[in-house]
């Protein structure tokens, strides 16, 4: 990151320059060394952007300076002697100020690991993990005029028995979480319910026809979990029909 250029751009009052360098800061949100170089210039950046309106038809472009300021302030507070409750930088993924964290791009950071990825209904679902604090995240891709991603802490289902095959275990847990979340809305359409049912079926095929995983469903009780989801989906489809 070119610190001098970022500072010049963020204080330029030029919409395009602020957007470009704001994204550079955001893309380095997990890079402590890079962001710390901006801390001495925080006041200058805040003064230059105070009250600045950058427009934005579907999402406010102000986020390209507001969220970078939030990131710099986070690292500044981390270094403060008066802040005994330090947080891992991955908590920035949960900020409501920015929804553009692409999980596959974030997985390029050495501190972020992509555990599993599932194809969704025109979207994808992800299981990521911060290697600094081991916090896991469930990320779902969303579409509303533009692509964005919802991040939330992934609290694993403690009742699920693991097989010891980490990639398959991660995929199974992600599938269960993704389907459970998808079918929560009472007005979820039939075609979407059928898609979730197909996701379960495809995973079952994968287990059944991949050597070494043929008996996972019965051996680890996964069949009960999946049967329950399918039963709920079928009941919802019958009610909608």
Secondary structure, 3 states (H helix, E strand, C coil): CCHHHHHHHHCCCCHHHHHHHHHHHHHCCCCHHHHHCCHHHHHHHHHHHCCCCCCCCCCCCCHHHHHHHHHHHHHHHHHCCCCCCCCCHHHHHHCCCCCCCCHHHHCCCCCEEEEEEEECCCCEEEEEEECCCCCEEEEEEEECCCEEEEEEECCCCCCCCCCCCHHHHHHHHHHHHHHHHHCCCCCCCHHHHHHHHHHHHHHHHHHHHCCCCCCHHHHCCHHHHHHHHHHHHHHHHHHHC
